[in-house]
């Protein structure tokens, strides 16, 4: 459930925000929802990764299909990829990395602040 | 422990985010680039961009409507001229901004700023040729002319209105890929477009090759191999046309102008430099005008097809301009206001390169090695030192000091050598001092008749062009325009001393003495870069290039045709007939000792015998003939490869002329061959063997379209944005001219009906966006010899597709 909520909120808000701002914004969006929803870093990372990579791949695929791959085919060659599908996957990978790291960072920020409370019994 | 983990994860996030958003070396910021909301994905278009129906812009006085037809040609309708050119700037930028900026950067020697150190030498050459110097001079002239200054300022404002509306998402994809942003447009950049065209048309390489050849071969051999006068005797102004002016009395110089080559002029030879003989593309073109008496409608036709480097986005951009003072359409150069080749409601015009030599090289007599002063008659003149800063992407700037004399800049010297070129010469070029070319075309765009047209030509100084003209009054004309130096015999063939006024151009030929022809009896005029006149023209001139075949083929066809219609004009513009082959093949074949040929060579021989002299795409014979021409040239002129400096070999026409008329000349080097027959036979055998090797290497038959592969590279050499191996015929010295990535950059045919109409095409598309279906929309039709319609009657509002029209409103 947490995972599902994290993915949905992260991707929806990113989708809206990305119309206006540069892509590094997704790092912050992923971090915020990770802090609000998740507890473990590894699941946070997976959720953030899934959210943004899916968002980017869906958006890219829509564009690719609607425009008959007119530009994606050329850019794929430019980046040394053999097909536009690989290009879409690469897009998803890059977005996912940003989202995943953002979400993981969110968890780590929480941990930094939590530690400040009862540090007595921690190592 | 956990703290380290936390901070390291935060650190990694920060680093990775930065990495993906910053430009590292050649890779663009990858996250920004791949972001489907803002990155290159957003440059993909399914249909042409839906334009907003209204746009409010500051800089406009009144409302302007821009309608994009199905070919994306903008039909601009404005209520005054200032708004008209503002809108032209805006819409041209909307489609071609990246191209406009990149081309003007290339003209100004600023490519290294965008692509890095690989372009430094190119940039240095552009600075040393004085390109920005020329553009500044052009701008000075424009700023003193209130009408043109207003137009250029309005055009600039229109371009900048578009630039200011951009954010990362809307940038052309090349900016995203190369990770930079557009800078503001300026009137100087508009001048750079003109200077760039002038430079392309004025034979920079050829001028150097000619002086190298003159000195290395000696005057006798040079005049034998590269004669001044067209031995085919079909100049633009027909032979024996009388001249109706009294020429100026020019005294020839008594100074011996031949400079012996010594170490000062010849650079250190570099034996590792490969073959210095490059076949130069001939920036030539065809144009013709036909009087109503030869046409089926009784109205004249005008046809023009300029030949330039083929690039994507295309050099040309079609536009239709309409205001109370003008209604004109045709091809424009993105970056300059007005129409360069086209038609209005009364006249049509087209240009071919006149190829007159307007660039000479002078040896400067510097007082000492500081080069601060040089001798000139009894004076010591001061040189000017101009420091050029060449910015380099991601690196420190490179600085280059250029020495300017009053004659021009010194291009090659000890600080900038090119093993193929002579150094320490000042370059004198008419193009350093342009006229008011924008005014010339402003007036031509509004001309109503021949008088208006001729009146406009005086403002056009560079490049020298043959202007073809036709009007609804049934006048046709061919007139040369540009600044023409008045030379004494052979002046400029060699390097001249730059230390005396006697060696300079004494004056310019008065315009009323220019070669021109109006309404000739035969009913047509044509030009295809051939020699302008016969020997009787009283002023001496030489051309750095003179065509021998295309012009005669055009005249052959036009003299025979009657009741000409638009289909006949289209057929002629796409004519693939190989006149060089028709005139010479049987002679060459007669030299072959067929008993010596093996089977593949016999087959090739037979193919040539059966050939109809058409260079069609699917044929094999043109490839055989071309391979043979190349072998013959290489073998007959093999000694040219031994020279240290770059020079051109004699043309095929001249080679065959010598074989036919001077076969025993000692200038013909047979090398180890017993006689000409042996050499020619061997050249044929070698040609066929080379074709066989080609076939093995390319794994297909050497059909003409594959053997002489025509390609259209992207301006910044981005391979996936380029097109290669087009299915097209034609070739060198053929009306449908093409070679490598050079060819017919645009075709236009105008029928001077009561309301003139036109057919238009170029190898590219109106949109400069590789993500648009309009990027390459016209290429297929261009290959097949088809055209689109170009009209000066914009369709009325009810017939316009929705989303295809934008109304610009003043803020």
Interface residues (C-beta under 8 A of the other chain):
Chain A: X18 X19 X22 X23 X24 X27 X41 X56 X59 X60 X63 X64 X66 X67 X68 X70 X71 X72 X73 X74 X75 X77 X78 X90 X91 X94 X95 X97 X98 X101 X102 X104 X105 X108 X109 X111 X112 X115 X122 X123
Chain B: X1 X2 X3 X5 X6 X7 X9 X10 X12 X13 X16 X17 X20 X21 X30 X31 X32 X34 X35 X36 X37 X38 X39 X40 X41 X42 X43 X44 X45 X46 X168 X173 X177 X718 X719 X720 X721 X770 X771 X772 X773
